Amino acid sequence: MSVRLIGGPTVLIEVAGLRFLTDPTFDPPRPFERDGVIMVTKTKGPAVSAEELGPVDVVLLSHDQHPDNLDESGRAYLSRAPQVLTTKEGAERLADGAQGLQPWDTTTVSNAHGETVRITAVPAQHGPGPDAEEVNGTVIGFLLCAPDGRSIYISGDNASVDVVRQIVQRAGQPDVAVLFVGGASLPFKFDGGFVTLDAPRAAEAAGLLGANAVVPVHLNGWSHYTDTESDVAQAFAAAGRSDQLHVLLPGQSVEW
């Protein structure tokens, strides 16, 4: 079981000989415009190109509607993946074989030895309040359960600690948690409120998750991320949770 940070929210997760890629973003640094207005700016390209990454078995796409989770090169990459799992609405927009999941839907994928990894879609709230879905659209996270019983929680763009609490109450505590953090914030949405976990909330979520390892991602490479690796490390230290934290720089990996 390993996690490798490619950049932003893009992570290669290897479980039971299978390769899972989250939210592919492979564009170089560039602004993203809508109606001639720059909405967000990508400030750093991926540490590993799509070509260097090679084939994966499944793309886990938390949502398709925002370029910091699926940029243009990421969209092109989807056609290479044998399986793409995303929201119901995202699957309808993407078509081309993408499979849509509602929270708590489950599917499976098998490795070369016939061992099965179970994938469960879990809720995510992409904003500071209950109207987040109305403003930002639907988002999901994922829970991967390996043949040996170990599990990995992938939060997707979730800003709510309460949502994390609900997931733990229903599914139990995972062994590893990949948290989309960064305190992402845009002045024209939610009055600048966070649309992903900021550093203190990530530390609080880590306490609820009780995971042996927490890997923060969605933390660098975009102008609207307000937290840094140092901010996350300080927040976990203040909460007494430094032993859980595994901060990766783009290109780095950790395994268990």
ZAZA-814655 format. One record per residue (C-alpha): residue in one letter; x, y, z. Coordinates in pm, 1 decimal, always signed. Example, Ala and Ser with C-alpha at 12.3 -4.5 7.8 and 13.67 -1.06 7.14 Angstrom:
! residues 2
+------+----------+----------+----------+
| resn |        x |        y |        z |
+------+----------+----------+----------+
|    a |  +1230.0 |   -450.0 |   +780.0 |
|    s |  +1367.0 |   -106.0 |   +714.0 |
+------+----------+----------+----------+
This chain:
! residues 256
+------+----------+----------+----------+
| resn |        x |        y |        z |
+------+----------+----------+----------+
|    m |     +0.0 |     +0.0 |     +0.0 |
|    s |   +160.3 |   +327.5 |   -111.0 |
|    v |    +74.8 |   +691.3 |   -184.0 |
|    r |   +271.4 |   +910.9 |   -428.2 |
|    l |   +195.8 |  +1280.4 |   -467.1 |
|    i |   +199.0 |  +1394.8 |   -831.2 |
|    g |    +86.3 |  +1749.9 |   -753.0 |
|    g |   -221.2 |  +1934.2 |   -625.3 |
|    p |   -496.4 |  +1674.2 |   -575.7 |
|    t |   -333.9 |  +1421.2 |   -808.6 |
|    v |   -209.5 |  +1117.3 |   -618.6 |
|    l |   -106.7 |   +769.1 |   -727.3 |
|    i |   -229.5 |   +510.0 |   -478.5 |
|    e |   -116.3 |   +149.9 |   -512.6 |
|    v |   -312.2 |   -118.6 |   -331.8 |
|    a |   -287.8 |   -493.5 |   -384.3 |
|    g |   -102.3 |   -451.1 |   -712.9 |
|    l |   -363.6 |   -208.4 |   -849.9 |
|    r |   -294.3 |   +155.1 |   -939.6 |
|    f |   -550.4 |   +422.8 |   -855.2 |
|    l |   -511.9 |   +786.7 |   -962.1 |
|    t |   -704.9 |  +1068.9 |   -797.8 |
|    d |   -823.7 |  +1386.6 |   -974.1 |
|    p |   -579.2 |  +1403.7 |  -1268.4 |
|    t |   -421.0 |  +1746.0 |  -1327.6 |
|    f |   -131.2 |  +1744.1 |  -1574.7 |
|    d |   -143.2 |  +2093.1 |  -1728.3 |
|    p |   +158.4 |  +2323.8 |  -1700.3 |
|    p |   +122.9 |  +2645.8 |  -1497.7 |
|    r |   -145.6 |  +2865.0 |  -1654.2 |
|    p |   -452.7 |  +3077.0 |  -1575.7 |
|    f |   -803.5 |  +2939.6 |  -1617.9 |
|    e |  -1055.6 |  +3190.3 |  -1748.3 |
|    r |  -1430.6 |  +3210.2 |  -1775.2 |
|    d |  -1589.7 |  +3478.5 |  -1990.8 |
|    g |  -1253.1 |  +3651.9 |  -2013.1 |
|    v |  -1206.8 |  +3664.0 |  -1636.2 |
|    i |   -928.6 |  +3467.0 |  -1463.8 |
|    m |  -1096.5 |  +3240.8 |  -1209.6 |
|    v |   -798.2 |  +3042.7 |  -1078.0 |
|    t |   -431.5 |  +3012.1 |  -1169.5 |
|    k |   -220.1 |  +2699.8 |  -1172.8 |
|    t |   +123.3 |  +2796.3 |  -1040.3 |
|    k |   +311.5 |  +2466.9 |  -1062.5 |
|    g |   +300.7 |  +2175.7 |  -1303.6 |
|    p |   +296.8 |  +1808.1 |  -1202.0 |
|    a |   +610.8 |  +1645.5 |  -1064.1 |
|    v |   +542.0 |  +1346.0 |  -1287.9 |
|    s |   +399.9 |  +1378.2 |  -1638.7 |
|    a |   +114.4 |  +1163.2 |  -1762.5 |
|    e |   +358.2 |   +978.7 |  -1988.5 |
|    e |   +601.3 |   +911.0 |  -1702.9 |
|    l |   +319.3 |   +795.2 |  -1478.1 |
|    g |   +214.7 |   +520.5 |  -1715.2 |
|    p |   -111.0 |   +325.3 |  -1707.9 |
|    v |   -341.8 |   +308.8 |  -1410.3 |
|    d |   -628.6 |    +73.2 |  -1337.5 |
|    v |   -883.5 |   +321.8 |  -1202.1 |
|    v |   -920.1 |   +700.4 |  -1194.4 |
|    l |  -1097.8 |   +820.6 |   -879.7 |
|    l |  -1241.2 |  +1158.5 |   -979.9 |
|    s |  -1399.4 |  +1344.6 |   -689.9 |
|    h |  -1564.8 |  +1589.3 |   -932.3 |
|    d |  -1520.5 |  +1715.2 |  -1285.2 |
|    q |  -1646.0 |  +2073.4 |  -1266.8 |
|    h |  -1335.6 |  +2254.8 |  -1136.6 |
|    p |  -1001.0 |  +2277.7 |  -1319.4 |
|    d |   -789.9 |  +2230.6 |  -1006.4 |
|    n |   -935.2 |  +1879.6 |   -985.4 |
|    l |   -957.7 |  +1805.2 |  -1356.6 |
|    d |   -766.6 |  +2029.0 |  -1595.8 |
|    e |   -750.2 |  +1993.7 |  -1973.9 |
|    s |   -462.9 |  +1745.1 |  -1978.0 |
|    g |   -637.9 |  +1554.5 |  -1700.8 |
|    r |   -949.1 |  +1525.2 |  -1915.7 |
|    a |   -738.7 |  +1385.1 |  -2197.4 |
|    y |   -586.4 |  +1135.3 |  -1954.5 |
|    l |   -928.2 |   +991.9 |  -1866.9 |
|    s |   -948.8 |   +820.2 |  -2204.2 |
|    r |   -642.5 |   +612.3 |  -2110.3 |
|    a |   -797.3 |   +470.6 |  -1794.0 |
|    p |   -985.2 |   +140.3 |  -1810.5 |
|    q |  -1223.6 |   +267.2 |  -1541.7 |
|    v |  -1324.6 |   +614.9 |  -1422.6 |
|    l |  -1533.2 |   +651.0 |  -1107.0 |
|    t |  -1693.0 |   +985.5 |  -1026.7 |
|    t |  -2021.3 |  +1149.0 |   -927.3 |
|    k |  -2345.4 |  +1059.7 |  -1104.2 |
|    e |  -2363.4 |  +1408.3 |  -1252.7 |
|    g |  -1998.6 |  +1399.8 |  -1355.6 |
|    a |  -2040.5 |  +1066.6 |  -1531.1 |
|    e |  -2328.0 |  +1210.0 |  -1733.7 |
|    r |  -2116.8 |  +1508.5 |  -1839.4 |
|    l |  -1806.9 |  +1303.0 |  -1917.5 |
|    a |  -1986.9 |  +1007.2 |  -2075.9 |
|    d |  -1734.5 |   +781.9 |  -2255.9 |
|    g |  -1769.7 |   +500.1 |  -2002.3 |
|    a |  -1731.2 |   +692.4 |  -1676.5 |
|    q |  -1921.3 |   +526.5 |  -1392.5 |
|    g |  -2122.9 |   +749.3 |  -1162.4 |
|    l |  -2156.4 |   +676.4 |   -791.8 |
|    q |  -2375.7 |   +822.5 |   -521.4 |
|    p |  -2243.9 |   +837.8 |   -164.8 |
|    w |  -2230.0 |   +485.2 |    -18.8 |
|    d |  -2250.0 |   +311.2 |   -355.4 |
|    t |  -1989.9 |    +34.5 |   -377.1 |
|    t |  -1804.1 |   -129.8 |   -663.7 |
|    t |  -1504.6 |   -361.1 |   -688.7 |
|    v |  -1191.9 |   -409.9 |   -897.7 |
|    s |   -970.7 |   -719.3 |   -902.7 |
|    n |   -595.6 |   -759.3 |   -935.2 |
|    a |   -407.9 |  -1015.5 |  -1142.1 |
|    h |   -439.5 |  -1273.3 |   -863.8 |
|    g |   -816.9 |  -1237.9 |   -839.4 |
|    e |   -800.4 |  -1042.6 |   -512.2 |
|    t |  -1065.0 |   -773.4 |   -484.1 |
|    v |  -1035.3 |   -411.3 |   -374.5 |
|    r |  -1370.2 |   -268.6 |   -267.9 |
|    i |  -1434.5 |    +97.3 |   -354.6 |
|    t |  -1705.1 |   +289.0 |   -170.7 |
|    a |  -1810.5 |   +643.6 |   -259.2 |
|    v |  -1842.5 |   +862.6 |    +49.9 |
|    p |  -1993.4 |  +1209.0 |   +103.4 |
|    a |  -1801.8 |  +1535.2 |    +62.5 |
|    q |  -1914.6 |  +1894.1 |   +120.9 |
|    h |  -1733.9 |  +2133.6 |   -113.1 |
|    g |  -1799.9 |  +2449.6 |    +85.1 |
|    p |  -1857.1 |  +2588.6 |   +434.1 |
|    g |  -2231.5 |  +2523.6 |   +461.1 |
|    p |  -2520.8 |  +2298.6 |   +360.6 |
|    d |  -2571.7 |  +2497.6 |    +38.2 |
|    a |  -2228.1 |  +2392.6 |    -89.3 |
|    e |  -2372.2 |  +2145.3 |   -339.7 |
|    e |  -2605.9 |  +2408.8 |   -482.4 |
|    v |  -2311.4 |  +2643.6 |   -543.7 |
|    n |  -2024.6 |  +2406.2 |   -623.6 |
|    g |  -2201.1 |  +2095.9 |   -749.4 |
|    t |  -2174.3 |  +1742.8 |   -620.8 |
|    v |  -1845.9 |  +1596.4 |   -494.6 |
|    i |  -1759.6 |  +1256.0 |   -353.7 |
|    g |  -1470.2 |  +1099.4 |   -170.8 |
|    f |  -1368.7 |   +734.7 |   -175.1 |
|    l |  -1290.3 |   +454.4 |    +66.4 |
|    l |  -1068.1 |   +174.1 |    -64.2 |
|    c |  -1068.3 |   -155.3 |   +124.0 |
|    a |   -778.0 |   -388.8 |    +42.7 |
|    p |   -789.3 |   -770.6 |    +45.3 |
|    d |   -598.2 |   -774.2 |   +375.6 |
|    g |   -867.7 |   -558.1 |   +537.6 |
|    r |   -671.9 |   -232.5 |   +546.1 |
|    s |   -848.2 |    +75.8 |   +415.6 |
|    i |   -763.7 |   +416.4 |   +267.5 |
|    y |   -997.3 |   +716.2 |   +290.7 |
|    i |   -966.7 |   +977.0 |    +12.5 |
|    s |  -1160.8 |  +1286.4 |   +110.3 |
|    g |  -1203.6 |  +1466.5 |   -220.5 |
|    d |  -1279.0 |  +1837.1 |   -191.3 |
|    n |  -1448.6 |  +1834.5 |   +147.6 |
|    a |  -1457.2 |  +2129.2 |   +388.0 |
|    s |  -1668.1 |  +1973.8 |   +663.0 |
|    v |  -1541.0 |  +1800.6 |   +975.4 |
|    d |  -1900.0 |  +1691.2 |  +1042.7 |
|    v |  -1899.3 |  +1499.0 |   +714.5 |
|    v |  -1581.8 |  +1321.7 |   +826.1 |
|    r |  -1751.7 |  +1236.6 |  +1155.3 |
|    q |  -2048.6 |  +1086.2 |   +970.9 |
|    i |  -1818.4 |   +874.9 |   +752.4 |
|    v |  -1634.5 |   +736.9 |  +1055.8 |
|    q |  -1962.1 |   +660.6 |  +1232.1 |
|    r |  -2084.2 |   +460.2 |   +933.9 |
|    a |  -1765.6 |   +304.9 |   +793.5 |
|    g |  -1524.4 |   +302.3 |  +1088.3 |
|    q |  -1174.5 |   +445.6 |  +1107.9 |
|    p |   -943.9 |   +390.7 |   +808.4 |
|    d |   -579.8 |   +287.5 |   +830.0 |
|    v |   -465.4 |   +567.9 |   +598.2 |
|    a |   -630.7 |   +900.2 |   +514.0 |
|    v |   -552.8 |  +1114.9 |   +210.2 |
|    l |   -697.7 |  +1456.2 |   +296.4 |
|    f |   -760.4 |  +1725.8 |    +36.2 |
|    v |   -660.4 |  +2032.9 |   +234.0 |
|    g |   -505.1 |  +2368.5 |   +144.5 |
|    g |   -784.5 |  +2588.2 |   +277.4 |
|    a |   -895.0 |  +2660.7 |    -79.2 |
|    s |  -1082.5 |  +2990.2 |    -95.1 |
|    l |  -1228.9 |  +3212.7 |   -365.6 |
|    p |  -1357.0 |  +3565.4 |   -291.3 |
|    f |  -1658.8 |  +3523.9 |   -519.3 |
|    k |  -1782.7 |  +3206.9 |   -348.5 |
|    f |  -1915.2 |  +3174.2 |     +6.2 |
|    d |  -1773.4 |  +3520.3 |    +89.8 |
|    g |  -1425.4 |  +3371.3 |    +74.5 |
|    g |  -1511.2 |  +3080.9 |   +305.8 |
|    f |  -1306.1 |  +2764.4 |   +276.4 |
|    v |  -1414.7 |  +2508.8 |    +18.2 |
|    t |  -1166.4 |  +2245.0 |   +140.5 |
|    l |  -1027.9 |  +2169.4 |   +484.8 |
|    d |   -788.6 |  +2428.0 |   +620.6 |
|    a |   -497.1 |  +2317.8 |   +838.5 |
|    p |   -671.8 |  +2328.1 |  +1181.7 |
|    r |   -978.7 |  +2146.3 |  +1048.8 |
|    a |   -755.9 |  +1887.2 |   +884.0 |
|    a |   -594.8 |  +1817.7 |  +1222.2 |
|    e |   -939.9 |  +1791.6 |  +1379.8 |
|    a |  -1051.6 |  +1552.4 |  +1106.6 |
|    a |   -737.0 |  +1344.0 |  +1164.3 |
|    g |   -839.5 |  +1301.7 |  +1527.3 |
|    l |  -1178.9 |  +1167.1 |  +1424.2 |
|    l |  -1032.3 |   +940.8 |  +1157.8 |
|    g |   -775.0 |   +791.7 |  +1392.9 |
|    a |   -573.8 |   +678.2 |  +1093.1 |
|    n |   -221.3 |   +550.8 |  +1143.9 |
|    a |   -110.8 |   +782.1 |   +860.8 |
|    v |   -259.1 |  +1104.6 |   +723.4 |
|    v |   -127.8 |  +1235.2 |   +391.1 |
|    p |   -228.5 |  +1596.0 |   +309.9 |
|    v |   -267.7 |  +1675.9 |    -60.9 |
|    h |   -443.4 |  +1951.1 |   -262.1 |
|    l |   -190.5 |  +2176.2 |    -90.5 |
|    n |    +33.0 |  +2324.8 |   -357.4 |
|    g |    +33.1 |  +2436.7 |   -717.5 |
|    w |   -274.3 |  +2663.0 |   -729.1 |
|    s |   -317.2 |  +3029.1 |   -637.5 |
|    h |   -637.6 |  +2983.4 |   -434.5 |
|    y |   -484.1 |  +2742.0 |   -182.9 |
|    t |   -420.6 |  +2944.1 |   +132.4 |
|    d |   -232.7 |  +2689.7 |   +346.5 |
|    t |   +118.3 |  +2551.8 |   +301.5 |
|    e |   +287.1 |  +2230.1 |   +411.5 |
|    s |   +429.2 |  +2426.1 |   +704.9 |
|    d |    +81.8 |  +2544.4 |   +809.9 |
|    v |    -45.2 |  +2186.4 |   +813.5 |
|    a |   +256.6 |  +2062.9 |  +1009.7 |
|    q |   +209.5 |  +2337.4 |  +1268.3 |
|    a |   -163.1 |  +2264.6 |  +1304.2 |
|    f |   -101.1 |  +1892.8 |  +1355.1 |
|    a |   +173.1 |  +1970.1 |  +1608.2 |
|    a |    -60.3 |  +2202.7 |  +1799.0 |
|    a |   -322.9 |  +1927.0 |  +1808.7 |
|    g |    -67.8 |  +1667.1 |  +1922.2 |
|    r |   -105.7 |  +1469.9 |  +1599.8 |
|    s |   +236.1 |  +1500.8 |  +1437.1 |
|    d |   +284.6 |  +1124.2 |  +1461.6 |
|    q |     -1.6 |  +1072.1 |  +1213.7 |
|    l |   +119.8 |  +1322.7 |   +957.9 |
|    h |   +312.4 |  +1234.7 |   +641.9 |
|    v |   +376.0 |  +1551.7 |   +439.4 |
|    l |   +490.4 |  +1472.2 |    +85.9 |
|    l |   +645.6 |  +1707.7 |   -162.6 |
|    p |   +538.5 |  +1656.7 |   -525.7 |
|    g |   +707.7 |  +1345.8 |   -659.5 |
|    q |   +758.8 |  +1189.1 |   -316.4 |
|    s |   +588.8 |   +872.5 |   -193.1 |
|    v |   +527.9 |   +681.9 |   +127.9 |
|    e |   +434.7 |   +317.4 |   +174.0 |
|    w |   +310.0 |    +86.5 |   +448.4 |
+------+----------+----------+----------+
